[in-house]
Amino acid sequence: MAPLSNIATRAVETLIHPYTNLAAFRETGPVVIERGKGVWLYSTDGKAYLEGMAGLWCTSLGYGNEELVEAAAAQMRKVAYTHLYTGKSHDAAIELAERLKEMAPVPISKVFFCNSGSEANDTQIKLIWYMNNALGRPKKKKIVSRQKAFHGVGIGSGSLSGLSANHVDFDLPIAGIVHASAPHYYRLAREGESEEDFATRLAQELEEIIIKEGPDTVAAFIAEPLMGAGGVIPPPRTYFEKIMAVCDKYDLYVISDEVICGFGRLGTMFGCEKFNFRPHGMSVAKALSSAYLPIAGVLISEAMYQTMLTESTKLGTFGHGFTYSGHPVAAAVANKTLEIYKRDRILDQIGARIPRFEARVKKLADHPIIGDARSVGLVAGFELAADKKTKRQFDPKKAVGARAVKFAEEEGLIVRPLAGDIVAVCPPFVISMQEIDELFDRLDRAFDKTLDWAKREQLLSA
Ligand SMILES: Cc1ncc(COP(=O)(O)O)c(C=O)c1O
């Protein structure tokens, strides 16, 4: 292994890097990114990378967008910081809440701002508890999430997540969070089971969970419209209609976690619209500001707001909020981002790119190392398999997905490995047709290299 560069050594010796094998990292070090323009990133050693993951599913407008830079600078000049506590407000947050209410696909009464998807979902949990206390049903507090879900890494939001890396040895999940099965058709459907039948079975399972836990103890259900970090998993047909019927029957508050799917990723403004999913509340972040600054929102129904009024009247205050809730600079950047989406008809732009993106995903489905290739809108997942026919998985210890991502990096392409040897692709919305082809040409070559390597390692079925 070549010795680390000076800056890589400094990174290893000073930072804890999230989602990293900290011991292996001491040997490999990081790729240090220096600058970006459009869908391209450049590392300190001068290499260009096509950013196939929009950062962490978030830099929707790509890098170097001067309008966003200007929006931040202008707000900083006007007033760099002011808050929303105890009788203060400001126009950037007011305008942003108005925009979100107008855009939301379901009736939204109010918006609570925070800084990350994790904080948004932690807040959702607290509001559900607060609401049911106000309603005089203090036992109705459990929340149903799903295996493979990703809702963040806070103590509450991390508990909602259904991925073992976020739980094991962090002593999560906390009590009161229940995980239903993932809607992972490729892996979990029975032999010959249709998507509709699989959805019916999952809705039945949800009902069984609620009955087993006690309907008077189950308060809410949370779901990403398409699961992102859990493996780019779209729901089977009719899933949300059937799940919502069960939630209605047992009076569950339903939340759509739109942190990845929101603002056009799936070809609709919000992911829930794509799948006939009508939640009561939503969490948004990431593409809300094209990730130029951290900001997230909790979108609250009128019914929930009424209970918050009751509680804060009883207690004298609504005792929740962050120093940076509705930070004016982040809010100004988010306003500009939403303005650009509207002005530049971002849904039309995304819609024009989807056929090419889908065609290239479909073509890769034939690759010998790909078990399942799936996409919705401008997000795709490639599930690698040791045997295409039997769907046999690779030994997780061989980290085949991570290996494929390394080969992609050699090819100058950034994609992301997810648990289960799934490779995710989620480019900025502004990627050009030619860049889509470039992305998939590079990915194709990375999968070829992965296949050759897997053959050499004798990991494939004969
Ligand atoms: C669906 C979803 N919810 C919540 C989160 C957590 O967001 P954050 O990393 O900003 O806390 C993520 C992050 O990827 C996510 O994908």
The ligand as an SDF file (V2000), in Angstrom:
LIG
                    3D

 16 16  0  0  0  0  0  0  0  0999 V2000
  -34.8500    8.8750    4.2340 C   0  0  0  0  0  0  0  0  0  0  0  0
  -33.8670    9.5220    5.1530 C   0  0  0  0  0  0  0  0  0  0  0  0
  -34.2860   10.0140    6.3340 N   0  0  0  0  0  0  0  0  0  0  0  0
  -33.4500   10.5960    7.1930 C   0  0  0  0  0  0  0  0  0  0  0  0
  -32.1140   10.7070    6.9140 C   0  0  0  0  0  0  0  0  0  0  0  0
  -31.1800   11.3220    7.9050 C   0  0  0  0  0  0  0  0  0  0  0  0
  -30.7790   12.5480    7.4690 O   0  0  0  0  0  0  0  0  0  0  0  0
  -29.4860   13.2610    8.0970 P   0  0  0  0  0  0  0  0  0  0  0  0
  -28.2870   12.4810    7.6380 O   0  0  0  0  0  0  0  0  0  0  0  0
  -29.5650   14.6410    7.5190 O   0  0  0  0  0  0  0  0  0  0  0  0
  -29.6580   13.2490    9.5740 O   0  0  0  0  0  0  0  0  0  0  0  0
  -31.6290   10.2290    5.6920 C   0  0  0  0  0  0  0  0  0  0  0  0
  -30.2000   10.3570    5.3440 C   0  0  0  0  0  0  0  0  0  0  0  0
  -29.7180    9.8340    4.3670 O   0  0  0  0  0  0  0  0  0  0  0  0
  -32.5070    9.5930    4.8050 C   0  0  0  0  0  0  0  0  0  0  0  0
  -32.0830    9.0700    3.6500 O   0  0  0  0  0  0  0  0  0  0  0  0
  1  2  1  0
  2  3  1  0
  2 15  2  0
  3  4  2  0
  4  5  1  0
  5  6  1  0
  5 12  2  0
  6  7  1  0
  7  8  1  0
  8  9  2  0
  8 10  1  0
  8 11  1  0
 12 13  1  0
 12 15  1  0
 13 14  2  0
 15 16  1  0
M  END
$$$$
